[in-house]
Amino acid sequence: MSVCNSEGMTNHHPSIAHPASYVAEILRKWRYRYQYRVELARMSDQDFHDVGASWSDYEYEANKPFWRA
């Protein structure tokens, strides 16, 4: 939906108006997930113990592909 105001038209659907922005946002999310999961995979048992968890608590998350939320 577009709204006309004193500043001109404002588009409320950025993914439709700016597909490059939408793609860039998806790529940022994927990179963040990848980095987060790599970090989880590198943590030691002691690291997990320090936060009161175990590797099995995070194994599922660490092993998901980057594109899966």
Backbone as CSV, one residue per row, in Angstrom:
resi,resn,N_x,N_y,N_z,CA_x,CA_y,CA_z,C_x,C_y,C_z
1,MET,0.841,-1.167,0.000,0.000,0.000,0.000,0.890,1.236,0.000
2,SER,0.550,2.184,-0.806,1.291,3.439,-0.846,0.445,4.542,-0.235
3,VAL,1.111,5.442,0.429,0.430,6.561,1.064,1.050,7.843,0.534
4,CYS,0.213,8.754,0.133,0.704,10.035,-0.354,0.591,11.050,0.776
5,ASN,1.690,11.670,1.098,1.680,12.706,2.122,2.540,13.866,1.640
6,SER,2.824,14.811,2.518,3.582,15.991,2.106,5.011,15.654,1.685
7,GLU,5.516,14.488,2.111,6.882,14.087,1.752,6.913,13.239,0.485
8,GLY,5.779,13.005,-0.094,5.721,12.176,-1.288,5.160,10.819,-0.963
9,MET,5.356,9.888,-1.849,4.793,8.556,-1.646,5.709,7.710,-0.774
10,THR,5.100,6.941,0.116,5.822,6.026,0.987,5.295,4.632,0.728
11,ASN,6.153,3.733,0.386,5.740,2.362,0.112,5.878,1.553,1.391
12,HIS,4.830,0.823,1.769,4.831,0.030,2.991,5.200,-1.426,2.749
13,HIS,5.643,-1.754,1.557,6.056,-3.106,1.211,7.474,-3.073,0.657
14,PRO,8.481,-2.951,1.532,9.858,-2.800,1.035,10.342,-4.005,0.250
15,SER,9.852,-5.202,0.558,10.315,-6.374,-0.174,9.835,-6.354,-1.618
16,ILE,8.695,-5.708,-1.859,8.172,-5.611,-3.217,8.836,-4.442,-3.942
17,ALA,8.975,-3.308,-3.252,9.533,-2.116,-3.880,11.039,-2.216,-4.064
18,HIS,11.713,-2.909,-3.147,13.168,-2.984,-3.178,13.620,-4.441,-3.028
19,PRO,13.510,-5.234,-4.078,13.891,-6.649,-3.957,15.341,-6.843,-3.536
20,ALA,16.218,-5.912,-3.897,17.625,-6.040,-3.498,17.755,-5.907,-1.985
21,SER,16.965,-5.038,-1.370,16.989,-4.889,0.089,16.492,-6.162,0.761
22,TYR,15.465,-6.743,0.194,14.910,-7.984,0.731,15.954,-9.102,0.667
23,VAL,16.619,-9.228,-0.453,17.656,-10.256,-0.622,18.820,-9.990,0.330
24,ALA,19.214,-8.745,0.470,20.308,-8.397,1.373,19.960,-8.768,2.805
25,GLU,18.723,-8.535,3.212,18.293,-8.881,4.572,18.318,-10.397,4.784
26,ILE,17.877,-11.144,3.805,17.921,-12.612,3.894,19.367,-13.080,4.039
27,LEU,20.264,-12.519,3.247,21.674,-12.909,3.315,22.288,-12.564,4.670
28,ARG,21.902,-11.417,5.244,22.387,-11.050,6.585,21.915,-12.061,7.626
29,LYS,20.656,-12.458,7.531,20.114,-13.448,8.478,20.855,-14.769,8.345
30,TRP,21.061,-15.194,7.109,21.756,-16.466,6.898,23.173,-16.401,7.454
31,ARG,23.875,-15.306,7.234,25.251,-15.162,7.738,25.267,-15.198,9.270
32,TYR,24.329,-14.489,9.891,24.244,-14.488,11.347,24.004,-15.907,11.868
33,ARG,23.047,-16.624,11.271,22.752,-17.999,11.712,23.974,-18.897,11.552
34,TYR,24.653,-18.759,10.419,25.845,-19.574,10.179,26.903,-19.306,11.258
35,GLN,27.178,-18.023,11.503,28.194,-17.672,12.492,27.797,-18.144,13.892
36,TYR,26.537,-17.992,14.248,26.035,-18.421,15.549,26.202,-19.929,15.718
37,ARG,25.868,-20.677,14.682,25.943,-22.134,14.775,27.378,-22.630,14.776
38,VAL,28.265,-21.942,14.074,29.684,-22.290,14.125,30.214,-22.051,15.531
39,GLU,29.805,-20.934,16.128,30.209,-20.639,17.508,29.721,-21.717,18.473
40,LEU,28.474,-22.126,18.328,27.936,-23.193,19.182,28.747,-24.475,19.029
41,ALA,29.081,-24.813,17.792,29.820,-26.054,17.540,31.219,-26.016,18.142
42,ARG,31.789,-24.831,18.294,33.147,-24.700,18.839,33.186,-24.675,20.369
43,MET,32.035,-24.514,20.990,32.010,-24.406,22.450,32.396,-25.740,23.088
44,SER,33.067,-25.644,24.201,33.490,-26.844,24.920,32.436,-27.236,25.950
45,ASP,32.592,-28.419,26.497,31.694,-28.857,27.560,31.741,-27.893,28.735
46,GLN,32.926,-27.358,29.002,33.067,-26.396,30.106,32.263,-25.124,29.830
47,ASP,32.273,-24.666,28.563,31.488,-23.488,28.198,30.007,-23.724,28.471
48,PHE,29.523,-24.892,28.068,28.117,-25.220,28.295,27.830,-25.356,29.785
49,HIS,28.759,-25.962,30.498,28.593,-26.122,31.937,28.491,-24.754,32.615
50,ASP,29.279,-23.792,32.159,29.275,-22.447,32.736,27.906,-21.771,32.623
51,VAL,27.155,-22.083,31.582,25.825,-21.485,31.421,24.715,-22.431,31.886
52,GLY,25.114,-23.562,32.447,24.134,-24.494,32.994,23.420,-25.323,31.946
53,ALA,24.118,-25.679,30.905,23.532,-26.467,29.832,24.498,-27.573,29.435
54,SER,24.072,-28.387,28.502,24.941,-29.431,27.967,24.946,-29.331,26.447
55,TRP,25.892,-30.022,25.834,25.995,-29.998,24.374,24.691,-30.464,23.739
56,SER,24.061,-31.475,24.313,22.826,-32.002,23.728,21.715,-30.955,23.709
57,ASP,21.760,-29.992,24.630,20.766,-28.916,24.630,20.879,-28.046,23.367
58,TYR,22.056,-27.933,22.816,22.301,-27.060,21.670,22.638,-27.805,20.379
59,GLU,22.786,-29.096,20.452,23.208,-29.874,19.286,22.267,-29.691,18.100
60,TYR,20.984,-29.767,18.346,20.014,-29.611,17.256,20.204,-28.267,16.557
61,GLU,20.303,-27.195,17.349,20.481,-25.850,16.782,21.794,-25.737,16.015
62,ALA,22.854,-26.268,16.564,24.174,-26.147,15.933,24.258,-26.919,14.615
63,ASN,23.449,-27.942,14.470,23.528,-28.782,13.274,22.524,-28.410,12.186
64,LYS,21.681,-27.420,12.435,20.722,-26.996,11.402,21.463,-26.233,10.307
65,PRO,20.997,-26.354,9.063,21.591,-25.554,7.985,21.274,-24.066,8.193
66,PHE,22.127,-23.202,7.658,21.989,-21.766,7.891,20.683,-21.188,7.389
67,TRP,20.066,-21.790,6.409,18.835,-21.225,5.856,17.610,-21.583,6.679
68,ARG,17.748,-22.501,7.620,16.612,-22.905,8.443,16.610,-22.105,9.737
69,ALA,15.465,-21.465,10.032,15.348,-20.654,11.252,15.236,-21.523,12.488
